[in-house]
């Protein structure tokens, strides 16, 4: 990525170059966009794990889900 006063020139993974007035670095924890712009990040470890899953059942629940956090 090359930044200028009025635009950013971004090279995509397929070699295509794109010019834009605004670049949003919504590309994850190890953001190449953030790194290219020299924007630092801080990581905080909470010592927790998470599970994500979908469950189906026969009883009606009115679209209510209860979550328990510690």
Residue, then its C-alpha position, 0 to 999 in steps of 0.5 A: x500500500x502506498x499512501x498519498x495526500x489524496x488517495x491510497x494505492x493498494x495492490x491486491x493479492x492477484x496483482x491488481x492495483x486499486x486507487x481509493x480515497x479511503x481504506x478501511x483495515x477490517x482484515x482481522x487481528x494480523x491486519x496487513x493494512x494496519x501494519x502497512x500504515x504503521x498502526x500498532x495494536x495491543x493484545x490482551x489475553x483473558x485465559x478463556x476459550x469459547x465455543x460457537x455452535x448452532x442447536x436445534x430442538x423440538x420445544x418452542x423457545x420464542x427465539x430466546x437464548x440464555x448465555x452464561x458468562x463467568 
